[in-house]
Every structure is written in C-alpha cells, then in structure tokens.
Amino acid sequence: MARTYHVARATGTAAAHVTPDGWMPLHFLLRNQPNTEALITRVLEAHPAAAAHATSEGWMPLHYLLRNQPRATESMVALVL
C-alpha cells in the first residue's frame, strides 16, 4: 500500500515520468491492487495524457486496470479510456 500512496502523490513532472520500459506512475498504480477512483483521478489530474500512454510492450493503463483490478467499476474504466 505504501507504493500506491507514493505513486498517487505524484504531481507535475513526477506524474509524467516515463521509465525506460515505457511505464508511467499510472501504470504502476493500476498494476497494484486495490485502488480507488480517487487514487486514479489524482494521478490523472497531474498528467491526463498518461491514460493514452502505452508501455514498450504495448500495454495501456486500461489493460492493467482490467487485468489487476477485479472489482474495477465502470467509472474507474471511464477514467482511463
């Protein structure tokens, strides 16, 4: 949970950081569970373009949300579309 908290606190340039593998804070957040709509919204408010960013393997944040968040709500999915 501590990692999720730190990712959700990412703002400004930190929220736009891209790893060599193409991961952004939003990818890391959605890879871990559980998450809330508020956490996802916070990261997207800091860097909205992250929702459309694919990793080097072609995975979008939506893929991680659907794969790792079995209780994802429709509103959570709508955030990352």
ZIWO-V288656 format. One record per pair of residues at least 24 apart in sequence whose C-alpha atoms are under 6 Angstrom apart, sorted by the first residue. I is the first residue (numbers start at 1). GAP is how many residues later the second one is. D is the distance in Angstrom with one decimal. If there is no record, write none. Layout:
# ZIWO-V288656
i=I gap=GAP d=D
i=I gap=GAP d=D
This chain:
# ZIWO-V288656
i=4 gap=25 d=5.7
i=8 gap=31 d=5.6
i=8 gap=35 d=5.5
i=11 gap=35 d=5.0
i=12 gap=34 d=5.8
i=15 gap=31 d=6.0
i=15 gap=32 d=5.7
i=16 gap=31 d=5.9
i=21 gap=35 d=5.3
i=22 gap=33 d=4.1
i=22 gap=34 d=5.1
i=23 gap=32 d=5.3
i=27 gap=34 d=5.3
i=30 gap=34 d=5.5
i=30 gap=35 d=5.1
i=31 gap=33 d=5.4
i=31 gap=37 d=5.9
i=37 gap=39 d=5.6
i=51 gap=29 d=5.0
